[in-house]
Amino acid sequence: MSLPIYLQKYIVKILCIHIDYGNGIMGGFDDYREGEQKIKKLMITIALVSKEWFKTLSDNLTISVDFNYKEKGKDQYSIIKSDNIKTLKLHYQHDTQQFYVMDSGGFQIELPIEIVNDKIMKLSTMEGTNFKYLKIRNVKHQSEIDVLDKLYQLSICEFSINSNINLEKINDLKRTVSNMLILLVHETASFEIIQDVLVPYAKRYFNFSIIDILSSYDDGGNKINYLSNLLRYSQPKISISELDTLIKSSPKLNHISIGICLNSFLYYLYTEIKQQQQQQQQHQIEKEDLIPIYYSQKICSCNSLFFHESRDGKLMKENEKSIKFNNYYSSIIKYLNENENSINQFRIYNDCLHYYKYSMFEFLKAPTFLIDKFVSFISSFKSLKIFEVHFFNKQLINQIVIKNQNITHYRITLPYEIISQEDALEYSNEILLNNPHIIEFKIINVNKKN
């Protein structure tokens, strides 16, 4: 017995909301193109069920991607109907300065600007049009995109601020762009320029290397926290002090993606344990009770976890760095355990080329006391749902699975075959079988050659 038509239509309308949401996404940490393909397949699947489903689908979809519709009068068999379109999303490549569509093989096909403007004009001036919003998914936008304006509200994916950006370009940005997802800020940029952009676009921005300034900017005696509305953050290098400031100054933060020097990170964690060991020796504790010597005695020269101190000329000795690192580390864990936070996706990867391969393989042998300290950090994120990591230790993952059962998605990407494909598949199946709360568990080897 089939469902009544009105219930079938109701189900399709709910699916239309989901499809419009997927088609409207500008990007983030997730695999954008993979999600795009899933939405396309879902649309086609629904459309092929029956004439009634096709009509309900086409009547309720309001977002077009890359002009995936036919002109009015020629759209009898088009899923997207031009007169239902409220939002148009286009893709733009700044390197080649062109709009483009992706073909079935994943290659870019140029859309000439003349064709883009002609189609936008026709959609904007069409009788009975509902078109109001234009979204442009671009990368590192630093200049004008020569498209028609004033006929819609324009949203862009990215805008990049550096020393080449002046007030004239910022004023043009504010005149034409109503919303942006990502603001890329570089240390070479003038803070006056940064401030001028943050005021109208303060709801969503990420990728800052000047966190300490933005968290407590002195505006004539008034302290302003420009991170208070931050939703997403991505930075290939972050110091331990900046991570502390970021977490404590961004109550709405939900996505973090950070690169660290894995070797230094573990070295400083170990050094604290080593100092405790020396104190134990001074108190003549039995040798078998002492903490075992850690495999890595190497300190990296990158200084990424303390780059502010070096840049400002405050060169610290290694024992001072160790003390400061562990003070910040403990402070972050204490804060996360005592305060609510909205961080639901956390990505961490090894971004240092010094001892890169050495660190990745040696981490497999990390002793329990170090793993425990790492686990205590990840377990402190009480709202965490998606955990992405680009290094591997089975004991680490096992403990996180046990101690933070809010995490439902694990994505492990490895640059070398640290674990074989067969072992990775067996381990993934074992985790999923024994932990029903986990929805996704992936281990991907990208097979870096050197």
KEDRENSE-988252 format. One record per residue (C-alpha): residue in three letters; x, y, z. Coordinates in steps of 0.05 Angstrom, whole numbers, plus 32768, in hexadecimal, padded with zeros to 4 digits. Each point is the difference from the previous one (the first is absolute). Layout:
<pts>
AlaXYZ;...
</pts>
This chain:
<pts>
Met800080008000;Ser801E80427FEA;Leu7FFE80428027;Pro7FC980327FEE;Ile801780347FCD;Tyr7FFC803A8032;Leu80317FDB802E;Gln802E7FF27FC6;Lys8000804A7FED;Tyr800D80138048;Ile803D7FD28002;Val801B801D7FBE;Lys7FF78047801A;Ile802A7FEE803E;Leu80357FE37FD1;Cys7FFE80417FD8;Ile80138027803F;His803C7FD28008;Ile801380077FB7;Asp7FFC804C8001;Tyr802B8001803F;Gly80347FD47FDE;Asn7FFF80287FC0;Gly800880418027;Ile803E7FEB8027;Met803D802A7FF0;Gly80347FD2801E;Gly80257FF38040;Phe80297FC7801C;Asp7FD67FC97FE2;Asp800C7FE37FBB;Tyr7FD980337FD7;Arg80017FDC7FBD;Glu7FED7FBD801F;Gly7FC380208020;Glu7FEE80227FBF;Gln7FFF7FBE7FDA;Lys7FD57FDF8036;Ile7FCC80387FF8;Lys7FFF7FF87FB4;Lys7FF57FB58006;Leu7FC8800B8033;Met7FDD80317FD2;Ile80027FD07FC5;Thr7FEA7FC5802A;Ile7FC38025801A;Ala7FEE801C7FBB;Leu7FFF7FB97FE2;Val7FCF7FE38033;Ser7FC180197FDF;Lys7FE2803C7FDB;Glu7FE080178042;Trp80447FFF8024;Phe802280237FC5;Lys7FCC80388000;Thr80018009804C;Leu804C80027FFE;Ser800580347FC9;Asp7FC9802B801F;Asn802580058043;Leu804A80077FEF;Thr801680488004;Ile804C7FFE7FF8;Ser80237FF97FBE;Val804A7FEC7FFB;Asp802880177FC3;Phe7FC1800F7FD7;Asn7FE67FB88004;Tyr7FBD80137FE3;Lys7FE0800E7FBC;Glu7FE380427FEB;Lys7FB6800B800D;Gly7FD67FDE7FCA;Lys80377FCC7FF4;Asp80017FE28046;Gln7FCB7FCA7FFB;Tyr80317FCA8012;Ser802E802A802C;Ile80027FEF804A;Ile801180498011;Lys7FCC80317FE7;Ser801980477FF1;Asp7FC28022801D;Asn800A7FDC8043;Ile804980158008;Lys800D802D803C;Thr804B7FF38006;Leu80357FF57FCA;Lys80447FE38015;Leu803B80057FD0;His80487FE98004;Tyr803B802F7FF3;Gln804B7FF17FFA;His802C803C800F;Asp803F7FE17FE5;Thr7FE27FFE7FBA;Gln7FCE8038800E;Gln7FC57FDA7FE4;Phe7FBE7FE18012;Tyr7FFC7FB67FF4;Val7FD67FC18005;Met801A7FBA800F;Asp7FF67FCA7FCB;Ser7FF37FB78011;Gly804B7FF28000;Gly800E80358034;Phe801F80327FD0;Gln7FF0804A7FFE;Ile7FDB801D7FC4;Glu8003804B7FFA;Leu7FC1802B8001;Pro801180417FDB;Ile7FEF803E8028;Glu7FD380197FC7;Ile7FD57FC18005;Val7FFE8005804C;Asn7FE880497FFE;Asp7FCE7FF17FC9;Lys7FE17FC78027;Ile7FFE80288041;Met7FDF803A7FDC;Lys7FCA7FD37FE2;Leu7FF37FDE8043;Ser7FFD80448024;Thr7FD080217FCE;Met7FD57FC37FEF;Glu7FB5800B800B;Gly7FEB7FE58044;Thr80487FF38015;Asn800F7FED8048;Phe804C80077FF9;Lys801E8028803A;Tyr80427FE28015;Leu80417FF17FDB;Lys80357FD58022;Ile80467FFB7FE3;Arg802C7FC8801A;Asn8044801D7FF4;Val80467FF6801D;Lys802B8039801D;His7FD880397FE1;Gln802A80408000;Ser7FE180277FC7;Glu7FBF800F7FDD;Ile7FDB7FCA7FDB;Asp7FE380217FC2;Val7FB87FEA8007;Leu7FC080278001;Asp7FEE801D8044;Lys7FC780268021;Leu7FCE7FCC7FE7;Tyr800A7FCF8039;Gln80237FF58043;Leu80467FE67FF4;Ser80227FCD802D;Ile80477FE77FF6;Cys80267FC6801E;Glu80448021800E;Phe802280438005;Ser804A8006800D;Ile801F803C8023;Asn804A80107FF9;Ser802D803D7FF7;Asn7FE5800A7FB9;Ile7FB9800D8016;Asn7FED804A8009;Leu7FC280258018;Glu7FE7800A7FB8;Lys7FFC7FB47FF7;Ile7FE07FF88044;Asn7FCB80347FF1;Asp7FF17FDD7FBE;Leu7FFB7FBE8026;Lys7FCD801E8031;Arg7FD9801F7FC7;Thr7FF67FBF7FDA;Val80077FC78032;Ser7FCB7FF48035;Asn801E7FC1801F;Met803F7FD77FFF;Leu80127FBD801F;Ile804C80058007;Leu802D803B800D;Leu804A7FF07FF8;Val802B802F8029;His804B80057FF8;Glu803180218030;Thr801680307FCA;Ala7FBC80207FFE;Ser7FF180448020;Phe7FD57FF7803E;Glu7FD7803D7FEB;Ile7FEE7FDA7FC1;Ile7FF07FC18028;Gln7FD480278030;Asp7FDB80217FC6;Val7FEE7FBB7FE4;Leu7FF07FDF8042;Val7FCA80318013;Pro7FCE7FEE7FC8;Tyr80177FB77FF9;Ala800B7FED8049;Lys7FD27FC38002;Arg802B7FCF7FD9;Tyr804A80037FF5;Phe803D7FD5800C;Asn804B7FF87FF2;Phe80218033802C;Ser804980068014;Ile7FF3803C802D;Ile7FD17FE08033;Asp801B8024803D;Ile7FF380457FE1;Leu7FBA7FEE7FE8;Ser7FEA7FE38043;Ser800C80418026;Tyr8007803A7FD0;Asp800680438024;Asp7FD080317FDE;Gly800B80418025;Gly7FFF7FDE8044;Asn7FC87FD07FEE;Lys80157FB77FF9;Ile7FE07FDE7FC4;Asn80027FB47FF7;Tyr7FFC7FF57FB5;Leu80007FB5800B;Ser7FBF7FFF8027;Asn7FD77FEC7FC2;Leu80357FD47FE0;Leu7FE27FBF7FE5;Arg803A7FDF7FDB;Tyr804B80038006;Ser80367FE37FD3;Gln804A800E8005;Pro803C7FD67FEB;Lys80298017803B;Ile7FE880178044;Ser8026800E8040;Ile7FEA7FE18041;Ser7FF08046801C;Glu7FD480107FC3;Leu7FDC7FBE8008;Asp7FF280128048;Thr7FE680457FEC;Leu7FD77FE47FC6;Ile7FDA7FCD802A;Lys7FF38030803A;Ser7FEC803C7FD4;Ser7FD27FDD7FCD;Pro7FC17FE58023;Lys7FDD7FF37FBD;Leu803A7FDB7FE0;Asn7FEB7FBD7FE2;His80377FED7FCE;Ile804B7FFF800E;Ser80367FEB7FCF;Ile804880088018;Gly80457FEA7FEC;Ile80347FF28034;Cys80487FE88004;Leu7FF17FB98019;Asn80477FF68017;Ser8001803F802A;Phe7FBA7FF4801B;Leu80147FBB801B;Tyr804580188015;Tyr7FE48036802E;Leu7FCC7FD0801D;Tyr80377FCE800E;Thr802F8034801E;Glu7FCE800E8038;Ile7FFE7FB68010;Lys804C7FFD7FFC;Gln800580388033;Gln7FD17FDA802E;Gln802D7FC47FF7;Gln803D80278016;Gln7FDB8018803E;Gln7FEE7FB8800F;Gln80497FEC7FFB;Gln801380368030;His7FCF7FE18032;Gln80207FBC7FF5;Ile7FC37FDD7FE3;Glu800D7FB97FEA;Lys80187FFB7FB8;Glu7FC77FD47FE8;Asp7FCF80368015;Leu801F80357FD4;Ile7FE080167FBF;Pro80227FDF7FC4;Ile802D80287FD2;Tyr7FDA801A7FC4;Tyr80187FEC7FBB;Ser800A80487FE6;Gln8035802D801D;Lys8001802E7FC3;Ile7FE780488004;Cys7FE9801E7FBE;Ser801D80427FE8;Cys7FBF80187FE1;Asn7FE980238041;Ser7FB87FFE7FE6;Leu7FE17FF78044;Phe8024803E801A;Phe8008802B7FC1;His7FE6803F8021;Glu80357FFD8036;Ser80377FF97FCD;Arg7FE480357FD1;Asp7FFD80328039;Gly80477FF18014;Lys7FEC7FDB8040;Leu802C7FC47FF4;Met7FF37FCC8036;Lys80297FC68017;Glu7FE47FBB7FF3;Asn7FEE7FF48049;Glu7FDB80438001;Lys7FDA7FEC7FC1;Ser7FEE7FBE801E;Ile7FE48020803F;Lys7FD980347FD8;Phe7FE57FCC7FCF;Asn7FE77FD28037;Asn7FE2803B8027;Tyr7FD880147FC2;Tyr7FEF7FB77FF1;Ser7FE47FF48046;Ser7FDC80437FFE;Ile7FDC7FED7FBF;Ile7FEA7FBD801B;Lys7FE8801F8042;Tyr7FD980357FDA;Leu7FDF7FCD7FD1;Asn7FED7FD3803B;Glu7FE1803A8028;Asn7FDE80277FC8;Glu7FCE7FF17FCA;Asn801980047FB8;Ser7FE17FF37FBC;Ile803C7FE17FDC;Asn7FE57FC57FDA;Gln80367FF57FCB;Phe804A7FFE800F;Arg80377FF27FCD;Ile804A7FFB8014;Tyr803B7FEF7FD4;Asn804C80007FFF;Asp8014803F7FDA;Cys804B8000800E;Leu80327FE67FCC;His80387FF78033;Tyr80007FB88018;Tyr7FBD7FF87FDB;Lys80067FB67FED;Tyr80267FF18040;Ser7FC8801D802B;Met7FC97FDB7FDA;Phe80207FBB800A;Glu801C800C8045;Phe7FBB80158019;Leu7FEA7FB87FF5;Lys802C7FEE803C;Ala7FEB8039802E;Pro7FFC7FE78048;Thr7FC07FFE8028;Phe800F803C802C;Leu8005802D7FC2;Ile7FC37FE27FE0;Asp7FD9800E8040;Lys8013804A7FFD;Phe7FEA80047FB7;Val7FBF7FDC800E;Ser7FF0802F803A;Phe8004803A7FCF;Ile7FD17FE27FCB;Ser7FD17FE68035;Ser7FF68046801B;Phe7FD980157FC2;Lys7FBC7FEB8019;Ser7FD980147FC2;Leu80307FE07FCF;Lys7FDE7FD67FCA;Ile80357FFC7FC8;Phe80497FF2800F;Glu803280047FC7;Val80497FEE800B;His803B7FF97FD1;Phe802B7FD2802A;Phe7FF27FBD8021;Asn80087FD98040;Lys7FCF7FC8800E;Gln80038009804C;Leu7FF0804A7FF7;Ile7FC27FF27FD5;Asn7FE87FC7802E;Gln8002802D803D;Ile7FDE803B7FDE;Val7FC87FD17FE8;Ile7FF67FEA8049;Lys800880448022;Asn7FDB802E7FD0;Gln7FC27FDB7FE7;Asn7FE380417FE5;Ile802E7FF77FC3;Thr7FDA7FDB7FCA;His802E800C7FC4;Tyr80497FEE7FFC;Arg802980137FC2;Ile80497FEB8001;Thr802C80147FC5;Leu80477FE67FFD;Pro8037801A7FD1;Tyr80267FBE8003;Glu7FE87FB88005;Ile80088000804B;Ile7FCB7FCB8003;Ser7FF17FD17FC5;Gln7FBE80047FDC;Glu7FED7FBB8019;Asp801080128048;Ala7FDD80437FF9;Leu7FC07FDE7FE6;Glu80027FCB8037;Tyr800B80358036;Ser7FC8802C7FE4;Asn7FCF7FC67FFF;Glu80147FEE8047;Ile7FF480478019;Leu7FBC80057FDD;Leu7FEA7FBB8019;Asn8012800C8049;Asn7FEA80498004;Pro7FB8800A7FE6;His8002804B800F;Ile803480097FC8;Ile7FE180107FBC;Glu803F80097FD7;Phe80477FE68008;Lys803180097FC6;Ile804A7FF57FF8;Ile801D801A7FBF;Asn80487FF67FE9;Val801480357FCE;Asn80457FDF7FF5;Lys8030803A8003;Lys80407FE97FDE;Asn803780228029;
</pts>
